[in-house]
Amino acid sequence: MYKKDRKFPAQPTKNKFAILIPARNEEMVIGALLDSLNHLNYPKELYDVYVAANNCTDNTAAVALSYHAALIDISEKVSCKGDVLRSC
């Protein structure tokens, strides 16, 4: 019924990736998300964090910059997060 926890040997980290976060008026929660991403157990030089700010009327962009995330400003009006991702 219960499985034993399997131990895997440590592997070298070699994959570089980007994390893209579409955001619109997310000032209250974006800081906690970016703080969590900054504490990943993965080499910081192997991943980049981008926040795509979509017509924000609050300080989402400023909060993202304060957590050292790269900012992509979406100036055209789009209706959903899928459209934001397509416009990046």
DRENTORKOL-3810 file (N, C-alpha, C; in nm, 4 decimals):
REM DRENTORKOL-3810
@n.u->0.0812; n.v->-0.1184; n.w->0.0000; ca.u->0.0000; ca.v->0.0000; ca.w->0.0000; c.u->0.0861; c.v->0.1255; c.w->0.0000
@n.u->0.1914; n.v->0.1242; n.w->0.0798; ca.u->0.2793; ca.v->0.2407; ca.w->0.0869; c.u->0.4075; c.v->0.2115; c.w->0.0113
@n.u->0.4545; n.v->0.3106; n.w->-0.0606; ca.u->0.5801; ca.v->0.2954; ca.w->-0.1331; c.u->0.6939; c.v->0.3495; c.w->-0.0494
@n.u->0.8077; n.v->0.2871; n.w->-0.0629; ca.u->0.9262; ca.v->0.3392; ca.w->0.0044; c.u->0.9746; c.v->0.4627; c.w->-0.0693
@n.u->1.0282; n.v->0.5578; n.w->0.0061; ca.u->1.0891; ca.v->0.6737; ca.w->-0.0570; c.u->1.2169; c.v->0.6290; c.w->-0.1267
@n.u->1.2283; n.v->0.6640; n.w->-0.2537; ca.u->1.3480; ca.v->0.6275; ca.w->-0.3279; c.u->1.4481; c.v->0.7415; c.w->-0.3205
@n.u->1.5720; n.v->0.7076; n.w->-0.3064; ca.u->1.6798; ca.v->0.8057; ca.w->-0.3050; c.u->1.7451; c.v->0.8059; c.w->-0.4426
@n.u->1.7544; n.v->0.9215; n.w->-0.5028; ca.u->1.8177; ca.v->0.9347; ca.w->-0.6323; c.u->1.9541; c.v->0.9994; c.w->-0.6129
@n.u->2.0537; n.v->0.9543; n.w->-0.6871; ca.u->2.1853; ca.v->1.0164; ca.w->-0.6738; c.u->2.1817; c.v->1.1604; c.w->-0.7245
@n.u->2.2639; n.v->1.2434; n.w->-0.6644; ca.u->2.2696; ca.v->1.3846; ca.w->-0.7053; c.u->2.3173; c.v->1.3948; c.w->-0.8500
@n.u->2.2523; n.v->1.4797; n.w->-0.9244; ca.u->2.2870; ca.v->1.5008; ca.w->-1.0646; c.u->2.3335; c.v->1.6447; c.w->-1.0824
@n.u->2.4261; n.v->1.6665; n.w->-1.1745; ca.u->2.4673; ca.v->1.8051; ca.w->-1.1983; c.u->2.3529; c.v->1.8838; c.w->-1.2629
@n.u->2.3340; n.v->2.0072; n.w->-1.2185; ca.u->2.2328; ca.v->2.0926; ca.w->-1.2789; c.u->2.2934; c.v->2.1590; c.w->-1.4009
@n.u->2.2268; n.v->2.1444; n.w->-1.5139; ca.u->2.2827; ca.v->2.1981; ca.w->-1.6367; c.u->2.1804; c.v->2.2692; c.w->-1.7229
@n.u->2.0538; n.v->2.2584; n.w->-1.6885; ca.u->1.9504; ca.v->2.3174; ca.w->-1.7714; c.u->1.9241; c.v->2.4615; c.w->-1.7317
@n.u->1.9253; n.v->2.5487; n.w->-1.8309; ca.u->1.8924; ca.v->2.6893; ca.w->-1.8091; c.u->1.7492; c.v->2.7094; c.w->-1.8575
@n.u->1.6707; n.v->2.7839; n.w->-1.7814; ca.u->1.5320; ca.v->2.8068; ca.w->-1.8198; c.u->1.4872; c.v->2.9446; c.w->-1.7749
@n.u->1.3728; n.v->2.9862; n.w->-1.8273; ca.u->1.3131; ca.v->3.1147; ca.w->-1.7917; c.u->1.1766; c.v->3.0902; c.w->-1.7297
@n.u->1.1428; n.v->3.1747; n.w->-1.6339; ca.u->1.0111; ca.v->3.1712; ca.w->-1.5710; c.u->0.9414; c.v->3.3000; c.w->-1.6119
@n.u->0.8301; n.v->3.2866; n.w->-1.6819; ca.u->0.7552; ca.v->3.4022; ca.w->-1.7303; c.u->0.6240; c.v->3.4102; c.w->-1.6537
@n.u->0.6028; n.v->3.5243; n.w->-1.5871; ca.u->0.4836; ca.v->3.5440; ca.w->-1.5046; c.u->0.3999; c.v->3.6567; c.w->-1.5649
@n.u->0.2843; n.v->3.6245; n.w->-1.6253; ca.u->0.1951; ca.v->3.7314; ca.w->-1.6698; c.u->0.1218; c.v->3.7882; c.w->-1.5484
@n.u->0.1185; n.v->3.9202; n.w->-1.5374; ca.u->0.0592; ca.v->3.9804; ca.w->-1.4169; c.u->-0.0168; c.v->4.1077; c.w->-1.4528
@n.u->-0.1323; n.v->4.1228; n.w->-1.3934; ca.u->-0.2093; ca.v->4.2470; ca.w->-1.4047; c.u->-0.2651; c.v->4.2799; c.w->-1.2673
@n.u->-0.2175; n.v->4.3883; n.w->-1.2114; ca.u->-0.2601; ca.v->4.4340; ca.w->-1.0791; c.u->-0.2428; c.v->4.3243; c.w->-0.9734
@n.u->-0.1229; n.v->4.2721; n.w->-0.9655; ca.u->-0.0896; ca.v->4.1646; ca.w->-0.8717; c.u->0.0029; c.v->4.2136; c.w->-0.7600
@n.u->-0.0027; n.v->4.3411; n.w->-0.7296; ca.u->0.0875; ca.v->4.4007; ca.w->-0.6307; c.u->0.0848; c.v->4.3282; c.w->-0.4962
@n.u->-0.0292; n.v->4.2802; n.w->-0.4549; ca.u->-0.0428; ca.v->4.2194; ca.w->-0.3227; c.u->0.0207; c.v->4.0803; c.w->-0.3139
@n.u->0.0350; n.v->4.0101; n.w->-0.4268; ca.u->0.0827; ca.v->3.8714; ca.w->-0.4213; c.u->0.2130; c.v->3.8465; c.w->-0.4960
@n.u->0.2519; n.v->3.9361; n.w->-0.5845; ca.u->0.3694; ca.v->3.9109; ca.w->-0.6684; c.u->0.4981; c.v->3.9043; c.w->-0.5858
@n.u->0.5050; n.v->3.9788; n.w->-0.4786; ca.u->0.6237; ca.v->3.9775; ca.w->-0.3935; c.u->0.6488; c.v->3.8416; c.w->-0.3309
@n.u->0.5440; n.v->3.7789; n.w->-0.2793; ca.u->0.5592; ca.v->3.6467; ca.w->-0.2178; c.u->0.6010; c.v->3.5430; c.w->-0.3216
@n.u->0.5445; n.v->3.5518; n.w->-0.4420; ca.u->0.5814; ca.v->3.4586; ca.w->-0.5485; c.u->0.7277; c.v->3.4755; c.w->-0.5874
@n.u->0.7714; n.v->3.5987; n.w->-0.6075; ca.u->0.9098; ca.v->3.6236; ca.w->-0.6469; c.u->1.0069; c.v->3.5880; c.w->-0.5351
@n.u->0.9668; n.v->3.6099; n.w->-0.4114; ca.u->1.0511; ca.v->3.5702; ca.w->-0.2985; c.u->1.0687; c.v->3.4188; c.w->-0.2964
@n.u->0.9624; n.v->3.3466; n.w->-0.3215; ca.u->0.9696; ca.v->3.2010; ca.w->-0.3273; c.u->1.0608; c.v->3.1553; c.w->-0.4407
@n.u->1.0505; n.v->3.2189; n.w->-0.5562; ca.u->1.1365; ca.v->3.1825; ca.w->-0.6691; c.u->1.2826; c.v->3.2149; c.w->-0.6420
@n.u->1.3080; n.v->3.3198; n.w->-0.5665; ca.u->1.4465; ca.v->3.3557; ca.w->-0.5337; c.u->1.5088; c.v->3.2569; c.w->-0.4352
@n.u->1.4286; n.v->3.1765; n.w->-0.3683; ca.u->1.4798; ca.v->3.0790; ca.w->-0.2722; c.u->1.4803; c.v->2.9363; c.w->-0.3266
@n.u->1.4701; n.v->2.9213; n.w->-0.4588; ca.u->1.4755; ca.v->2.7880; ca.w->-0.5178; c.u->1.6095; c.v->2.7224; c.w->-0.4893
@n.u->1.6082; n.v->2.5931; n.w->-0.4765; ca.u->1.7307; ca.v->2.5163; ca.w->-0.4581; c.u->1.7865; c.v->2.4820; c.w->-0.5962
@n.u->1.8259; n.v->2.5843; n.w->-0.6701; ca.u->1.8763; ca.v->2.5706; ca.w->-0.8063; c.u->1.9703; c.v->2.6885; c.w->-0.8292
@n.u->2.0799; n.v->2.6708; n.w->-0.9010; ca.u->2.1727; ca.v->2.7822; ca.w->-0.9202; c.u->2.1059; c.v->2.9027; c.w->-0.9873
@n.u->2.1206; n.v->3.0183; n.w->-0.9276; ca.u->2.0527; ca.v->3.1384; ca.w->-0.9768; c.u->2.0975; c.v->3.1791; c.w->-1.1174
@n.u->2.2186; n.v->3.1411; n.w->-1.1554; ca.u->2.2666; ca.v->3.1770; ca.w->-1.2890; c.u->2.2053; c.v->3.0882; c.w->-1.3978
@n.u->2.1290; n.v->2.9873; n.w->-1.3597; ca.u->2.0690; ca.v->2.8977; ca.w->-1.4584; c.u->1.9201; c.v->2.9223; c.w->-1.4815
@n.u->1.8640; n.v->3.0237; n.w->-1.4177; ca.u->1.7253; ca.v->3.0585; ca.w->-1.4490; c.u->1.7057; c.v->3.2093; c.w->-1.4390
@n.u->1.6137; n.v->3.2588; n.w->-1.5206; ca.u->1.5778; ca.v->3.4004; ca.w->-1.5231; c.u->1.4286; c.v->3.4125; c.w->-1.4956
@n.u->1.3913; n.v->3.5178; n.w->-1.4247; ca.u->1.2507; ca.v->3.5425; ca.w->-1.3922; c.u->1.2073; c.v->3.6704; c.w->-1.4628
@n.u->1.1003; n.v->3.6594; n.w->-1.5411; ca.u->1.0434; ca.v->3.7725; ca.w->-1.6138; c.u->0.8995; c.v->3.7936; c.w->-1.5678
@n.u->0.8631; n.v->3.9178; n.w->-1.5478; ca.u->0.7246; ca.v->3.9525; ca.w->-1.5155; c.u->0.6717; c.v->4.0365; c.w->-1.6306
@n.u->0.5644; n.v->3.9884; n.w->-1.6948; ca.u->0.4997; ca.v->4.0609; ca.w->-1.8036; c.u->0.3837; c.v->4.1396; c.w->-1.7440
@n.u->0.4062; n.v->4.2679; n.w->-1.7221; ca.u->0.3055; ca.v->4.3541; ca.w->-1.6595; c.u->0.2097; c.v->4.4054; c.w->-1.7665
@n.u->0.0829; n.v->4.3699; n.w->-1.7533; ca.u->-0.0190; ca.v->4.4009; ca.w->-1.8522; c.u->-0.1089; c.v->4.5137; c.w->-1.8033
@n.u->-0.0814; n.v->4.6364; n.w->-1.8468; ca.u->-0.1664; ca.v->4.7519; ca.w->-1.8154; c.u->-0.1998; c.v->4.7624; c.w->-1.6672
@n.u->-0.0997; n.v->4.7530; n.w->-1.5824; ca.u->-0.1213; ca.v->4.7577; ca.w->-1.4381; c.u->-0.1546; c.v->4.8994; c.w->-1.3929
@n.u->-0.2493; n.v->4.9083; n.w->-1.3005; ca.u->-0.2833; ca.v->5.0377; ca.w->-1.2422; c.u->-0.2330; c.v->5.0471; c.w->-1.0980
@n.u->-0.1604; n.v->4.9459; n.w->-1.0534; ca.u->-0.1020; ca.v->4.9480; ca.w->-0.9198; c.u->0.0509; c.v->4.9403; c.w->-0.9330
@n.u->0.1183; n.v->4.9011; n.w->-0.8285; ca.u->0.2651; ca.v->4.8992; ca.w->-0.8287; c.u->0.3238; c.v->4.7613; c.w->-0.8565
@n.u->0.2575; n.v->4.6818; n.w->-0.9383; ca.u->0.3076; ca.v->4.5483; ca.w->-0.9709; c.u->0.4471; c.v->4.5553; c.w->-1.0305
@n.u->0.4688; n.v->4.6449; n.w->-1.1246; ca.u->0.5993; ca.v->4.6555; ca.w->-1.1911; c.u->0.7084; c.v->4.6957; c.w->-1.0922
@n.u->0.6796; n.v->4.7894; n.w->-1.0041; ca.u->0.7789; ca.v->4.8336; ca.w->-0.9060; c.u->0.8143; c.v->4.7209; c.w->-0.8086
@n.u->0.7158; n.v->4.6450; n.w->-0.7668; ca.u->0.7422; ca.v->4.5321; ca.w->-0.6767; c.u->0.8269; c.v->4.4281; c.w->-0.7480
@n.u->0.7953; n.v->4.3987; n.w->-0.8733; ca.u->0.8733; ca.v->4.3010; ca.w->-0.9503; c.u->1.0184; c.v->4.3461; c.w->-0.9637
@n.u->1.0392; n.v->4.4724; n.w->-0.9914; ca.u->1.1759; ca.v->4.5245; ca.w->-1.0039; c.u->1.2496; c.v->4.5201; c.w->-0.8708
@n.u->1.1785; n.v->4.5414; n.w->-0.7608; ca.u->1.2443; ca.v->4.5376; ca.w->-0.6303; c.u->1.2918; c.v->4.3969; c.w->-0.5943
@n.u->1.2335; n.v->4.2942; n.w->-0.6564; ca.u->1.2768; ca.v->4.1558; ca.w->-0.6362; c.u->1.3723; c.v->4.1104; c.w->-0.7466
@n.u->1.4222; n.v->4.2036; n.w->-0.8245; ca.u->1.5222; ca.v->4.1795; ca.w->-0.9293; c.u->1.4700; c.v->4.0916; c.w->-1.0422
@n.u->1.3422; n.v->4.0983; n.w->-1.0699; ca.u->1.2860; ca.v->4.0286; ca.w->-1.1849; c.u->1.2969; c.v->4.1208; c.w->-1.3059
@n.u->1.3175; n.v->4.0620; n.w->-1.4218; ca.u->1.3176; ca.v->4.1405; ca.w->-1.5448; c.u->1.1730; c.v->4.1760; c.w->-1.5782
@n.u->1.1519; n.v->4.2971; n.w->-1.6234; ca.u->1.0160; ca.v->4.3454; ca.w->-1.6486; c.u->0.9917; c.v->4.3546; c.w->-1.7984
@n.u->0.8814; n.v->4.2966; n.w->-1.8420; ca.u->0.8339; ca.v->4.3103; ca.w->-1.9796; c.u->0.7056; c.v->4.3901; c.w->-1.9709
@n.u->0.7077; n.v->4.5120; n.w->-2.0239; ca.u->0.5899; ca.v->4.5982; ca.w->-2.0161; c.u->0.5020; c.v->4.5745; c.w->-2.1381
@n.u->0.3806; n.v->4.5288; n.w->-2.1165; ca.u->0.2842; ca.v->4.5060; ca.w->-2.2236; c.u->0.1956; c.v->4.6298; c.w->-2.2304
@n.u->0.2211; n.v->4.7147; n.w->-2.3291; ca.u->0.1475; ca.v->4.8404; ca.w->-2.3355; c.u->0.0160; c.v->4.8274; c.w->-2.4121
@n.u->0.0059; n.v->4.7281; n.w->-2.5004; ca.u->-0.1201; ca.v->4.7103; ca.w->-2.5719; c.u->-0.2219; c.v->4.6439; c.w->-2.4802
@n.u->-0.3466; n.v->4.6776; n.w->-2.4961; ca.u->-0.4502; ca.v->4.6216; ca.w->-2.4089; c.u->-0.4856; c.v->4.4818; c.w->-2.4574
@n.u->-0.4633; n.v->4.3852; n.w->-2.3716; ca.u->-0.4991; ca.v->4.2474; ca.w->-2.4027; c.u->-0.5964; c.v->4.2004; c.w->-2.2945
@n.u->-0.6749; n.v->4.0983; n.w->-2.3263; ca.u->-0.7844; ca.v->4.0632; ca.w->-2.2374; c.u->-0.7539; c.v->3.9503; c.w->-2.1391
@n.u->-0.6525; n.v->3.8686; n.w->-2.1675; ca.u->-0.6287; ca.v->3.7559; ca.w->-2.0780; c.u->-0.4800; c.v->3.7241; c.w->-2.0712
@n.u->-0.4423; n.v->3.6403; n.w->-1.9754; ca.u->-0.3013; ca.v->3.6063; ca.w->-1.9568; c.u->-0.2459; c.v->3.5295; c.w->-2.0758
@n.u->-0.3285; n.v->3.4525; n.w->-2.1437; ca.u->-0.2845; ca.v->3.3831; ca.w->-2.2652; c.u->-0.2419; c.v->3.4819; c.w->-2.3717
@n.u->-0.3167; n.v->3.5915; n.w->-2.3874; ca.u->-0.2796; ca.v->3.6944; ca.w->-2.4845; c.u->-0.1493; c.v->3.7632; c.w->-2.4453
@n.u->-0.1282; n.v->3.7807; n.w->-2.3155; ca.u->-0.0021; ca.v->3.8395; ca.w->-2.2682; c.u->0.1142; c.v->3.7488; c.w->-2.3071
@n.u->0.0999; n.v->3.6202; n.w->-2.2860; ca.u->0.2064; ca.v->3.5266; ca.w->-2.3205; c.u->0.2319; c.v->3.5249; c.w->-2.4710
@n.u->0.1277; n.v->3.5356; n.w->-2.5509; ca.u->0.1471; ca.v->3.5382; ca.w->-2.6966; c.u->0.2147; c.v->3.6661; c.w->-2.7427
@n.u->0.1956; n.v->3.7756; n.w->-2.6715; ca.u->0.2554; ca.v->3.9027; ca.w->-2.7138; c.u->0.4003; c.v->3.9180; c.w->-2.6676
@n.u->0.4462; n.v->3.8275; n.w->-2.5812; ca.u->0.5859; ca.v->3.8338; ca.w->-2.5362; c.u->0.6693; c.v->3.7796; c.w->-2.6456
END
